[in-house]
Amino acid sequence: MRLGVFVQAPGHHVGGWRHPDAVTTGWPNLGLMQHIANTAERAKFDMFFLGDGFATGYGEHPSTIGKFEPLTLLAALAMTTSKLGLAATGSTTYGEPYHLARAFASLDHISGGRAGWNVVTTAYSKSSAVFGRQHPPHAERYAMAEEFVEACRLLWDTWDDDAFIGDKQAGKFVKPGSLHVPDFHGKYFTVVGGLNVPRAPQGHPVLIQAGSSGPGQALAARIADVVFTAQNDLDEALAFYKALKAQVADFGRKPDEVLVMPGVMPVVGRTEAEAQATFAELNACIDTAQAFTVLSERLGMDMRPYPMEGPVPTPPETEHLKSRSMLLMEMARRDRLTLRELYYRVAAARGHLLLVGTPVRIADVIERWFEAGAADGFNVMPPFFPGQFDAFADQVVPILQERGVFRRDYAGKTLRDHLGLQRR
Ligand SMILES: Cc1cc2nc3c(=O)[nH]c(=O)nc-3n(C[C@H](O)[C@H](O)[C@H](O)COP(=O)(O)O)c2cc1C
């Protein structure tokens, strides 16, 4: 089993930052980030993952308002960790292949081969304003992403692994014939010229993809090493897993070359009652405006005008997070949820698997999904930091290690080693 920690400093539960045990001072808090990374490495996690977006404002979820630029932070964490994978989101809609390729290759060098890139098309149209651009429609964002990744791969292959010889005698800094200049001409991106960073320790950083719509899955099946997804029902997660792996094979790749890692929010308590009490405290901390922002954005429709005790109204098809809107509506229909019940589920885990309970109960469900073949690993999303992540690392992980489903120690050095993936 693989484990990643999805880090957003205020926690993933909308009320997480207001929980008495959550850290909310010293923003953005490097010490807190270092603590989380050290905890993850101590528990032998595969990776530390940072999401990213561009909007800010009073009504936004605290995780998006005030934070570090992800790659800058990961470079700092590379200095205080030695084995932990370091992954971050990079936008293919609001980025440039040259800049992103160079930044991730540099992080891979700085970290000794631990870099991962979550290839994201940035779903939210509100992001376009800070770039003074029109937000492209869903299908076009994915067409751009396909080109973006292709251009980055060419850039990472600019130099051979052994190009930089620094031969003072011969006066040759680089080996003749070791340069391969990209000459890429796409509909959205053109890259003519090479990357001025030597080829990275992993060759290419680990590529992650987090979109689950048709175009999202197709992109993932073609380029991803890891697929993040939101799932909350074992049968649906199994169906997603099988469909994704089948598409991987259709692209001529081995299904084992791509790891599927759903998100999971564990709310850990030493007793069932303690876990339920913590969950109740979190729900009591919810800021209604923030919770409605999170809910309405994921459904693609403003839910505030509708009666909370009524059924969930059906939103129109969205150009934002297509698969998430469908996932939430399926959950609402399947579990016959009122709008209020969906509101609380989304405020907690945004449609991801939510596990409230003792360490043994949480380990049981995680192990069941893994053994059933619905996941190759999990992206752990604590409701708040650091307490609930420390509890997962110190109380749940030892059970998974005891049962032989999670590593007791790292076998390799690079993120690809941890994930059992070939160097590119
Ligand atoms: C674990 C996970 C992490 C994600 N991180 C980000 C992120 O950092 N930034 C972002 O804009 N979208 C992020 N997304 C959203 C996806 O990129 C994508 O927009 C969403 O899953 C909907 O994709 P679809 O339209 O292909 O269904 C994330 C999704 C998941 C499941």
The ligand as a MOL file (V3000), in Angstrom:
LIG
                    3D

  0  0  0     0  0            999 V3000
M  V30 BEGIN CTAB
M  V30 COUNTS 31 33 0 0 0
M  V30 BEGIN ATOM
M  V30 1 C -6.7630 14.6130 -4.4840 0
M  V30 2 C -7.0980 15.7250 -5.4390 0
M  V30 3 C -6.3160 16.8620 -5.4550 0
M  V30 4 C -6.6250 17.9180 -6.3080 0
M  V30 5 N -5.8430 19.0310 -6.2800 0
M  V30 6 C -6.1860 20.0860 -7.0400 0
M  V30 7 C -5.4120 21.2750 -6.9830 0
M  V30 8 O -4.4270 21.3440 -6.2650 0
M  V30 9 N -5.7980 22.3290 -7.7420 0
M  V30 10 C -6.9040 22.2730 -8.5690 0
M  V30 11 O -7.1970 23.2590 -9.2460 0
M  V30 12 N -7.6570 21.1440 -8.6620 0
M  V30 13 C -7.3210 20.0710 -7.9030 0
M  V30 14 N -8.0720 18.9430 -7.9690 0
M  V30 15 C -9.2410 18.9170 -8.8860 0
M  V30 16 C -8.8890 18.1720 -10.1700 0
M  V30 17 O -7.7980 18.7250 -10.7890 0
M  V30 18 C -10.0580 18.1870 -11.1470 0
M  V30 19 O -10.3760 19.4860 -11.5120 0
M  V30 20 C -11.2660 17.5570 -10.5530 0
M  V30 21 O -10.9370 16.3050 -10.0280 0
M  V30 22 C -12.3730 17.4210 -11.5740 0
M  V30 23 O -11.8660 16.8100 -12.6990 0
M  V30 24 P -12.7890 16.4570 -13.9340 0
M  V30 25 O -13.3870 17.7230 -14.4220 0
M  V30 26 O -11.8390 15.8320 -14.9090 0
M  V30 27 O -13.7920 15.5050 -13.4450 0
M  V30 28 C -7.7660 17.8510 -7.1550 0
M  V30 29 C -8.5570 16.6940 -7.1570 0
M  V30 30 C -8.2300 15.6380 -6.3120 0
M  V30 31 C -9.0850 14.3980 -6.3360 0
M  V30 END ATOM
M  V30 BEGIN BOND
M  V30 1 1 1 2
M  V30 2 1 2 3
M  V30 3 2 2 30
M  V30 4 2 3 4
M  V30 5 1 4 5
M  V30 6 1 4 28
M  V30 7 2 5 6
M  V30 8 1 6 7
M  V30 9 1 6 13
M  V30 10 2 7 8
M  V30 11 1 7 9
M  V30 12 1 9 10
M  V30 13 2 10 11
M  V30 14 1 10 12
M  V30 15 2 12 13
M  V30 16 1 13 14
M  V30 17 1 14 15
M  V30 18 1 14 28
M  V30 19 1 15 16
M  V30 20 1 16 17
M  V30 21 1 16 18
M  V30 22 1 18 19
M  V30 23 1 18 20
M  V30 24 1 20 21
M  V30 25 1 20 22
M  V30 26 1 22 23
M  V30 27 1 23 24
M  V30 28 2 24 25
M  V30 29 1 24 26
M  V30 30 1 24 27
M  V30 31 2 28 29
M  V30 32 1 29 30
M  V30 33 1 30 31
M  V30 END BOND
M  V30 END CTAB
M  END
